[in-house]
Amino acid sequence: MIQDIDTRPESANSMIYPWQQPVWKMLTQRFPDIGHGLLFYGKQGCGKHAFVEHFVAWLLCLNKQTHGACGQCGSCQWLKSDTHPNYVSISTDEDNKKANAQIKIEKIRELLPFVQQTVDGWRVIVIQPAEALNIASANALLKTLEEPGERVVIILVAEHFLKLPATIRSRLQRYALDRIELDQATDYLQQQLTSLDVQQIQLYLNLANGMPLEAMSLLEQAWISRRQEFMQDWLNLVQQKSSPIRYATKWAKEFNFTELQHLLEYLLSDLICVKLKQPVKNIDLDFTQLCDFYSLEVLFDIYAELQQSKIKIQQNVQTNLVIDQMFVLLMNANRNQ
């Protein structure tokens, strides 16, 4: 079964998300004239993986319903038990899930017998994340896309579809699943998160780039409730010009590097927005005092260094050293006169 990384509050047999209805209606009404190569893409938290899972089940179902697969036929039962002979899912190696992990050419070459065989029903291939295709595997896939077998659907799932080679993109029907209106996202979250007021929902949507499911996942992030405290420590750091290691040690104990990285990225982005007189995402925070200590150029430099720190961590540089260096950099601000 396709692994869905999006938080999905409904039951396994639920409808697809409201903002996905136009794409769902278009595909199901056009079927079987949908093309043999499909690309579903969108920002994290738009529900693209859930949509693909729902659509794959419908494609393979022997008793298709308007809203989705029947869930009862032999094909649906095979899919639920991960034993469907007409379905192949390709991803990066299970033991290699790093950011730069790739889908190797061998996996794509192994598709050839699958697409060439003659069987009853539709055959479906899902490749995700599609950005993980390297040059060799993308070229191998190109041949399959150009000469697919009968009743074969190849589905690619991506967050950043422009990272795919143009030759691949040109052979796919593309569907964006992150075209979500603010009112639509707000209504959905108000239904799911009844304990939050409108301003809180707006805050979470801001931090989630307007993606409702990502906004829901942020509720589980501990750093969200510590932003004000972190801002105060940051302000103390630049005002006193001392104790960067103490603050670094404190926050390294509170959060892992990824959590600290997210926290800093959000705050740095908003400081830059203040300098550029643009709206901020953290609408509940006041950046006035802290912003006065940094020039726009310095803020961009700090942001660039934060991106470099991710690479250092991947290269096994000690995390505490990277965090210490970051707090020293934050301390050495250039105050604007």
C-alpha positions in Angstrom: 0.0 0.0 0.0 1.2 3.5 -0.7 2.5 5.2 2.4 0.7 8.5 3.1 2.7 10.9 5.1 -0.2 13.4 5.5 -2.1 13.4 8.7 -5.6 12.2 7.8 -8.3 12.5 10.5 -11.0 10.6 8.7 -11.5 6.9 8.4 -9.8 4.8 5.7 -13.0 4.7 3.7 -13.5 8.5 3.8 -14.0 10.8 0.8 -11.0 12.7 -0.6 -10.3 16.2 0.7 -12.7 18.9 -0.5 -10.1 20.8 -2.5 -9.3 17.7 -4.4 -12.8 17.2 -5.7 -12.3 19.1 -9.1 -9.3 16.9 -10.0 -11.1 13.8 -8.8 -14.2 14.6 -10.9 -12.2 15.4 -14.0 -10.2 12.1 -13.9 -13.1 9.8 -13.0 -15.3 11.3 -15.7 -12.7 11.1 -18.4 -11.6 7.6 -17.5 -10.4 5.5 -19.3 -9.1 8.4 -21.5 -6.8 9.9 -18.9 -3.4 9.1 -20.5 -0.9 6.6 -19.4 1.4 9.0 -17.6 0.1 11.2 -14.7 1.9 13.6 -12.4 0.3 14.7 -9.1 2.2 17.4 -7.3 1.9 20.0 -4.5 3.4 21.4 -1.4 3.7 19.3 1.7 0.4 19.1 3.5 -1.9 19.3 0.5 -2.9 15.6 0.7 -1.3 14.4 -2.5 -0.3 11.0 -1.1 -3.8 10.4 0.2 -5.3 11.4 -3.1 -3.0 9.0 -5.0 -3.8 6.2 -2.7 -7.5 6.8 -3.2 -7.1 7.0 -6.9 -5.0 3.9 -7.3 -7.6 1.9 -5.3 -10.3 3.2 -7.7 -8.3 2.4 -10.8 -7.8 -1.2 -9.7 -11.3 -1.7 -8.3 -13.6 -4.1 -10.1 -16.7 -2.3 -8.9 -15.9 1.4 -9.2 -18.1 3.8 -7.3 -18.4 7.6 -8.0 -16.7 8.5 -4.7 -14.0 5.8 -4.9 -13.2 2.1 -4.7 -15.8 -0.3 -3.4 -13.4 -1.7 -0.8 -15.0 -5.1 -1.1 -14.0 -6.7 -4.4 -11.1 -9.1 -4.8 -8.9 -6.3 -6.2 -9.6 -4.1 -3.2 -8.8 -6.9 -0.8 -5.5 -7.6 -2.6 -4.5 -4.0 -2.4 -5.3 -3.8 1.3 -3.1 -6.8 2.0 -0.2 -5.5 -0.2 -0.4 -8.5 -2.5 -2.0 -6.9 -5.7 -0.3 -8.4 -8.7 -1.2 -5.4 -10.9 0.3 -2.8 -8.7 3.9 -1.7 -8.2 5.2 1.1 -5.9 8.7 2.4 -6.4 10.5 4.7 -3.9 14.0 5.2 -2.5 15.5 2.3 -0.6 14.0 1.7 2.8 17.5 2.0 4.4 18.4 5.1 2.5 15.8 7.8 3.3 18.1 10.8 3.5 17.3 14.0 1.7 19.4 13.2 -1.3 18.4 9.6 -1.6 17.8 8.5 -5.2 15.7 6.0 -7.1 18.2 3.8 -8.8 18.0 2.7 -12.5 17.7 -1.0 -11.5 14.3 -0.3 -10.0 13.0 1.3 -13.2 14.5 -1.5 -15.4 12.6 -4.0 -13.4 9.3 -2.5 -14.6 9.8 -3.7 -18.1 8.4 -7.2 -17.6 5.5 -5.7 -15.6 4.4 -3.3 -18.3 4.8 -5.8 -21.2 2.9 -8.7 -19.7 -0.7 -9.4 -20.7 -3.1 -9.6 -17.8 -6.7 -8.9 -17.0 -7.5 -5.4 -15.6 -5.5 -2.3 -15.3 -1.9 -2.2 -14.1 -0.7 0.8 -12.0 2.8 2.0 -11.2 3.4 4.7 -8.6 6.8 6.4 -8.3 7.4 8.7 -5.3 9.1 11.0 -4.6 9.6 11.6 -8.3 12.3 14.1 -7.6 14.4 11.1 -6.4 14.8 9.9 -10.0 18.4 10.4 -11.1 19.5 11.0 -14.7 19.9 7.3 -15.5 16.6 6.2 -13.9 14.8 9.1 -15.5 16.1 8.1 -18.9 15.1 4.5 -18.3 11.6 5.6 -17.3 11.4 7.7 -20.5 11.4 4.6 -22.6 8.6 3.1 -20.6 6.5 6.3 -20.9 7.0 6.3 -24.6 6.0 2.7 -25.1 3.6 1.7 -22.3 1.6 -1.5 -22.4 -2.1 -1.6 -22.8 -4.1 -0.5 -19.8 -1.0 0.7 -17.9 -1.1 3.9 -15.8 2.2 5.3 -14.5 1.7 7.8 -11.7 4.5 10.1 -10.4 4.1 12.0 -7.2 6.2 15.1 -6.5 6.5 18.1 -4.2 8.6 20.1 -6.7 7.7 18.9 -10.2 10.1 21.4 -11.9 12.9 19.3 -10.5 11.9 16.6 -12.9 13.6 16.5 -16.3 11.7 18.4 -19.0 11.6 15.2 -21.1 9.7 13.4 -18.3 7.3 16.3 -17.6 6.4 16.7 -21.3 5.1 13.1 -21.3 2.9 13.4 -18.3 -0.6 14.9 -17.6 0.0 17.2 -14.7 -2.4 17.8 -11.8 -1.7 20.3 -9.0 -3.2 19.3 -5.7 -2.1 22.4 -3.7 -4.5 24.9 -5.3 -6.4 25.6 -2.1 -8.3 28.8 -1.4 -7.8 30.4 2.0 -11.5 30.2 2.8 -11.6 26.6 1.8 -8.5 25.8 4.1 -10.0 27.9 6.9 -13.4 26.2 6.7 -11.7 22.7 6.8 -9.6 23.5 9.8 -12.5 25.1 11.7 -14.4 21.8 11.2 -11.4 19.7 12.3 -9.9 21.9 15.0 -12.9 23.3 16.9 -10.8 24.4 19.9 -8.9 27.0 17.8 -10.2 30.5 17.1 -9.9 32.2 13.7 -6.6 34.0 14.5 -5.0 30.7 15.7 -6.1 29.0 12.5 -4.7 31.8 10.4 -1.4 31.5 12.3 -1.1 27.8 11.6 -2.1 28.2 8.0 0.6 31.0 7.6 3.3 28.7 9.0 2.1 25.8 6.8 2.1 27.8 3.5 -1.6 27.6 3.4 -1.7 23.8 3.4 -4.4 22.5 5.9 -2.9 19.1 6.6 0.5 20.7 7.3 -1.2 23.2 9.6 -2.7 20.3 11.5 0.7 18.6 11.9 2.2 21.8 13.3 -0.1 21.4 16.3 2.0 18.5 17.4 5.3 20.5 17.1 6.6 21.5 20.6 8.6 24.5 19.2 5.4 26.3 18.2 4.5 27.2 21.8 8.1 28.2 22.6 8.6 30.9 19.8 8.1 33.8 22.2 10.6 32.5 24.7 13.1 31.8 22.0 12.6 35.4 20.6 13.3 36.8 24.1 16.5 34.8 24.5 17.6 35.9 21.0 16.9 39.5 22.0 18.9 39.1 25.2 21.7 37.6 23.2 22.1 40.5 20.8 21.6 43.1 23.5 24.1 41.7 26.0 26.6 40.4 23.4 27.4 37.5 25.7 26.6 33.9 26.6 25.9 32.4 23.1 27.0 29.0 24.2 24.7 29.1 27.2 21.7 29.8 25.0 22.8 27.3 22.4 23.1 24.6 25.1 19.7 25.5 26.5 17.9 25.2 23.2 19.9 22.2 22.0 18.5 20.4 25.1 15.0 21.5 24.3 14.8 20.6 20.6 16.7 18.5 18.0 18.5 20.2 15.2 15.6 19.9 12.7 13.1 21.5 15.1 15.6 24.3 15.8 16.2 24.7 12.1 12.4 25.1 11.5 12.1 27.6 14.3 14.9 29.7 13.1 13.8 29.6 9.4 10.4 30.9 10.3 11.7 33.7 12.5 14.5 34.7 10.1 12.0 34.8 7.2 9.7 37.1 9.1 12.6 39.4 10.1 13.4 39.7 6.5 9.8 40.4 5.7 9.7 43.2 8.3 12.8 44.8 6.6 11.0 44.5 3.2 7.8 45.8 4.7 6.0 42.6 3.9 3.4 40.7 6.0 4.8 38.3 8.5 3.7 34.7 9.1 4.1 34.7 12.9 1.2 37.2 13.3 1.3 36.8 17.1 4.9 37.9 17.5 6.5 41.4 17.6 9.7 41.6 15.6 10.3 45.4 16.1 13.1 45.3 18.7 15.0 42.4 17.3 14.7 43.6 13.7 16.5 46.8 14.7 19.7 44.9 15.4 20.1 43.5 11.9 20.6 44.8 8.4 18.9 43.0 5.5 22.2 41.8 4.2 23.1 40.2 7.5 19.8 38.5 7.8 20.3 37.0 4.3 23.8 35.9 5.3 22.4 34.2 8.5 19.7 32.5 6.5 22.3 31.2 4.0 24.5 29.9 6.8 21.5 28.1 8.3 21.0 26.3 5.0 24.7 25.3 5.0 24.3 23.9 8.5 21.9 21.3 7.1 24.7 20.1 4.8 27.1 20.0 7.7 24.8 17.8 9.7 24.4 15.4 6.8 28.2 15.3 6.6 28.2 14.2 10.3 29.5 17.4 11.8 28.7 17.3 15.5 25.3 18.9 16.0 26.3 20.8 19.1 29.1 22.5 17.2 26.8 23.6 14.4 24.3 25.0 16.9 27.0 26.8 18.9 28.3 28.4 15.7 24.8 29.5 14.8 24.2 31.3 18.1 27.5 33.0 17.8 26.4 34.2 14.4 23.1 35.5 15.8 24.9 37.4 18.5 27.3 39.2 16.2 24.5 41.4 14.7 25.1 44.7 13.0 22.8 47.2 14.6 21.3 49.8 12.2 21.7 53.4 13.1 
